[in-house]
Amino acid sequence: MSIRRVISVIVLNEHGVLSRISGLFAGRGYNIDTLTVAPIPGTELSRISIVTSGDERVLEQIVKAATQANTDLQSLRKRRIRRKRNGAS
């Protein structure tokens, strides 16, 4: 049975983030029904809202993959900030 679900992810507003999140879906053969992205005023963050459908197992995989990708992006951002503070490029 196919379930329709809205997944909302808060991400850093950086180049390539949308591509990476949507690539999670394409790489696994999942369909995105709708996709909306908007910056969060006064922050360096954006909200990505994705409407997708699939069975419960597929949706769990999608949520886990999106969460992991967002965690990876936050870790990358922290490393970049540390390098800048330490004078490295």
N, C-alpha and C positions, 0 to 999 in steps of 0.2 A: 504494500500500500504506500502510495506516494504522499508525503507530508510537505506542505509549504511552510517555509520558515524564514524569518527575517533575522539576519546576523548583523550586529553592529559592532564595529571595531574602532577604537580610538588609536590613531597612529601619529607619529611625528610627521609634520608637514615637510617632507623632504623629497627630493627628486628620486623617482623610481619606486616609491612605496606602493602606489596604486598598481603599477605593473606587476610588482612582486605578489601582492595579494590576489589579483585577478589571475596571475599565472598559476597559483595554487589550484585554482578550479580547473583551468585548461589542462594542466599537467596530469590531472587525475580523471579527466573526462567528465567533470561535473558541469552542469549548465548554470549560468547566472541569468535569472529572469529579469531582474532590474538591478541597477547599481547607481547609488547616489553618493557623492562626496561633497562635503562642505567644511570649510575651515571653522574652527571654534574661535570666536572673537577674543582678542587679547591674549592668545596663547600661540605656541608653535605647533599646535595639534590640529588634526582634522578628524572628522567622523566619517567612516565609510559604512554605508548601510547596503547590505546585499540581500536580495530576495532570491531564494533558491528552493528547489524541491528535490525530494528523494526519500528513501526509506530511513528509518531511525538510525541504522548503522552508518549509512552514508553521511547523514547530517552530523553525527558525532565525529566522524573523521574530518569533515569540513571544519567544524568548530575547533578541533584540536590542532589542525594544520594552521588555521588562521591565528590561533593563540600562540603557537610556536613561532610563526613568522614574525608576529608583532614583538615577541620577546627577543628574537634575534635582532630585529631592527633597533630595539631599545638598547641592547648590549653594544651593538655597533656604534650607536650614537654616543654612548658613554665613553667608549674607547677613543673616539674622535675628539671629544671634549678634553679628555685627559692628555692626549697627544698635543693639542693646542696649548694647554696650560703649561706643559713641559717644554714647549718650544719646538716640537717635532712637527713635520708636515703630515 
